[in-house]
Amino acid sequence: MSGSGWLQSQETVSYDGVREYQIAGISVTGISYLDDNALIRLSGLAVGQRMRIPGDATAKAIDNLWKQGLFENISIEATKIEGDRIYLNISLKERPRLSLITYEGLPKSIITKVDDELKLKTGDILTDYKIGQLEELVKKELLDKAYLNAEVEVIRKADTVVESGINLLVRVDKKEKVKIAEITFEGNDAVT
């Protein structure tokens, strides 16, 4: 959970003893593509709910959101405290989304196979796993075509037009095809 946790912004929350608060308001910041109300429901927090600080409610809310696989960073901040009423902000950083994928040094036949198998499309959430799959699939296709020494590099560039957008450039140096020059059998006396 990279950089996830409980933060205080303007208000001070004491951790010396357990104190119970009633949630008076919940806001969400840092998102472009998702619905605030849906994210609040997914968190498990609700206006009117009573929670203890320190307590498990915020950790459970962060866990609930983290399980969605949509975010790189999650934190919950107390933006205001009035007596026993607390206002919360769920601060999120969405994972990047694919804006464009470009191939350099690959024939159209391999590009088509890779695109058909991965089914990556504009707007898909990009994870290191998906980018790794892309790289491995390109290498596999090149291996099938006898390019055993090919080098594949996937370069990520931030999209200057789309917020959280990433352009991928798959740069390939195929090198020389590997050809079998001679096959020698040892220890075979029965077959010519």
C-alpha positions in Angstrom: 0.0 0.0 0.0 2.2 2.8 -1.3 1.7 5.9 0.8 -1.7 4.9 2.2 -2.7 6.1 5.6 -4.5 8.4 8.0 -3.4 12.1 7.8 -4.6 15.2 9.5 -4.7 18.4 7.5 -6.0 21.5 9.3 -7.4 19.8 12.5 -5.5 18.0 15.2 -6.6 14.6 16.2 -5.2 13.3 19.5 -3.9 9.8 19.6 -3.4 9.9 23.4 -6.7 8.2 24.1 -9.5 6.7 22.1 -12.2 9.3 21.2 -15.5 8.6 19.4 -16.6 10.9 16.6 -19.7 11.0 14.4 -19.0 11.5 10.7 -20.6 14.7 9.7 -19.4 14.8 6.1 -17.3 12.9 3.6 -15.6 14.3 0.5 -13.4 12.7 -2.2 -10.5 14.4 -4.0 -8.0 13.3 -6.6 -10.2 11.4 -9.0 -11.3 12.1 -12.6 -13.1 9.1 -13.9 -15.0 7.7 -10.9 -18.1 8.7 -9.0 -17.6 10.2 -5.5 -20.7 8.6 -4.0 -19.8 5.2 -5.3 -16.3 5.5 -3.8 -17.7 6.6 -0.4 -20.1 3.5 -0.4 -17.1 1.3 -1.3 -15.1 2.7 1.5 -17.7 1.5 4.0 -17.8 5.0 5.7 -21.1 6.8 5.9 -22.3 10.2 7.2 -23.9 9.7 10.6 -21.7 6.7 11.4 -19.8 6.7 14.7 -16.1 5.9 14.6 -13.3 5.7 17.1 -9.9 7.4 16.6 -7.6 5.7 16.8 -9.6 2.8 15.5 -10.2 0.3 12.7 -12.8 2.3 10.6 -10.3 4.2 8.5 -7.9 1.3 8.0 -10.9 -0.8 6.9 -12.0 1.9 4.5 -8.6 2.2 3.0 -8.5 -1.6 2.6 -11.9 -1.6 0.9 -10.7 1.0 -1.6 -7.3 -0.6 -2.1 -9.0 -4.0 -3.1 -10.6 -2.3 -6.1 -7.1 -2.1 -7.8 -7.9 1.4 -9.1 -5.6 3.5 -7.0 -1.9 4.1 -6.4 -2.3 6.1 -3.2 -5.1 6.4 -0.7 -5.3 8.5 2.5 -8.1 9.7 4.7 -7.8 13.2 6.2 -9.8 14.9 9.0 -10.6 18.3 7.4 -12.7 19.7 10.3 -13.6 18.7 13.8 -16.5 20.3 15.7 -16.9 18.8 19.1 -17.6 15.1 18.5 -18.4 15.7 14.8 -15.7 15.0 12.2 -15.5 15.8 8.5 -13.4 13.5 6.4 -11.8 13.7 3.0 -10.8 10.5 1.1 -7.8 11.5 -1.0 -7.1 9.2 -3.9 -4.6 9.0 -6.7 -5.9 7.0 -9.6 -3.7 4.5 -11.5 -2.7 5.8 -14.9 -4.9 4.9 -17.9 -3.8 4.0 -21.4 -4.2 6.9 -23.9 -2.2 5.5 -26.8 0.0 2.6 -27.7 2.5 2.8 -30.5 4.8 0.1 -31.9 8.2 0.8 -33.4 10.1 -2.0 -35.2 7.4 -4.6 -35.4 5.6 -6.0 -38.5 1.8 -5.5 -38.6 1.2 -9.2 -38.2 2.8 -9.3 -34.8 1.1 -6.0 -33.7 -2.3 -7.5 -34.7 -1.6 -10.7 -32.7 -0.5 -8.8 -29.6 -3.5 -6.4 -29.7 -5.9 -9.3 -30.2 -4.5 -11.3 -27.3 -4.0 -8.5 -24.8 -7.1 -6.5 -25.7 -5.6 -3.3 -24.4 -7.7 -0.3 -25.3 -7.8 3.4 -24.6 -9.0 4.1 -21.1 -7.8 0.8 -19.6 -6.1 1.1 -16.2 -2.4 0.4 -16.6 -0.6 -1.7 -14.0 3.0 -3.0 -14.0 1.6 -6.4 -14.6 -0.2 -5.4 -17.8 2.8 -3.7 -19.1 4.9 -6.8 -18.3 2.3 -9.0 -20.1 2.7 -6.7 -23.2 6.5 -7.0 -23.2 6.4 -10.8 -22.7 3.8 -11.3 -25.4 5.9 -9.3 -27.9 9.0 -11.3 -27.0 7.1 -14.5 -27.4 5.8 -13.6 -30.9 9.3 -12.6 -31.9 10.7 -15.8 -30.6 8.2 -17.7 -32.7 9.5 -15.9 -35.8 13.2 -16.9 -34.9 14.2 -13.6 -33.5 15.9 -15.1 -30.4 18.0 -12.1 -29.5 15.3 -9.4 -29.9 15.3 -6.5 -27.4 11.9 -5.1 -26.3 11.5 -1.9 -24.4 8.2 -0.4 -23.2 8.5 3.3 -22.7 5.9 5.2 -20.7 5.2 8.9 -21.4 2.6 11.1 -19.6 -0.2 12.2 -21.9 -0.1 16.0 -22.0 -3.8 16.2 -23.0 -5.5 13.5 -20.8 -5.2 13.7 -17.0 -3.7 10.5 -15.7 -3.2 9.3 -19.3 -0.1 7.4 -20.3 1.2 6.8 -23.9 3.1 3.6 -24.4 5.8 3.2 -27.0 6.8 -0.4 -27.6 10.3 -0.1 -29.2 11.7 -3.3 -30.7 15.2 -4.1 -32.0 14.7 -7.6 -33.7 18.4 -8.2 -34.3 19.2 -11.0 -36.8 17.1 -14.1 -37.2 18.7 -17.2 -35.8 19.0 -19.9 -38.4 20.0 -23.5 -38.0 23.1 -24.1 -40.1 23.7 -27.8 -39.2 22.2 -30.6 -37.1 24.6 -33.2 -35.8 23.4 -36.4 -34.1 25.8 -38.2 -31.7 25.4 -41.8 -30.6 23.0 -42.8 -33.4 24.0 -45.9 -35.3 20.6 -47.0 -36.5 19.4 -44.0 -38.6 21.3 -42.2 -41.3 
